C-alpha cells in the first residue's frame, strides 16, 4: 500500500524557519519525482516545488512565491523527502502535502498525496 | 503562467443525476489535464489524468473529456460520497490548479 506521511508542521513566527518531512513507503521512492503542494485554509491548491529523481540529477524547481526561501531535498536511502522553509511569511500558512509524481515521461501529474501537515505562521 | 478557471463554483445536483463540471485554460495545455477529488479534511485524490484516463480504482461513473483549452468532468448517477470539491490541474507548462467546484446536494 502506498503511503506518504508528512510531519514537522506547527506554529512559527514570521521570519522564522521550519522543516517538513515526508516518509514514503509501498513503492519505489527513488523512481519518482516528488513535489510539495499547499492549501491555505479554505482556499485552493498551490504547487510549491519539485525534486526530480537521481536519473534526472535531483533537479529542483520552485514556485515564484517561495523561490529563494524554500529548499526541497530527498534521501532515497531513507525514502524521505524534506522541505526546508526559511523567512516564513503569514501567507505561507497552509496545509502542506507531500505528493508523488507519475513516472510517465512528459506526463507528470500528481498520482498520490499524503494527508498533509499544517503550518501556521503567526506572531 | 497558465490560469485555470473552473465553472461553476458551486453546482447543485440531485443524487442519481448527472453532473458536468467545466475547466478552461488560459492557453492550450493539449491533453495535459488532471482532475482531483477532495473530501473535507482529506488530501486530494487523482480521478482523471491526460484529460480522459481514469486513475486506478476510480469508478466508471467518472469520465473526462476535452483538449486544448476546454475540459469537462462528468459524473453520471451521483452517489452521496460524490458531493465534495473537484479541482482541475494542468501540467503542460508548470503546474496550476483551478479554484475548485463544490458539488452540493440539490
Interface residues (C-beta under 8 A of the other chain):
Chain A: X35 X44 X45 X46 X47 X97 X102 X107 X108 X109 X110 X111 X112 X113 X114 X115 X116
Chain B: X32 X34 X36 X42 X43 X44 X45 X46 X49 X50 X55 X87 X89 X91 X94 X95 X96 X97 X98 X99 X100
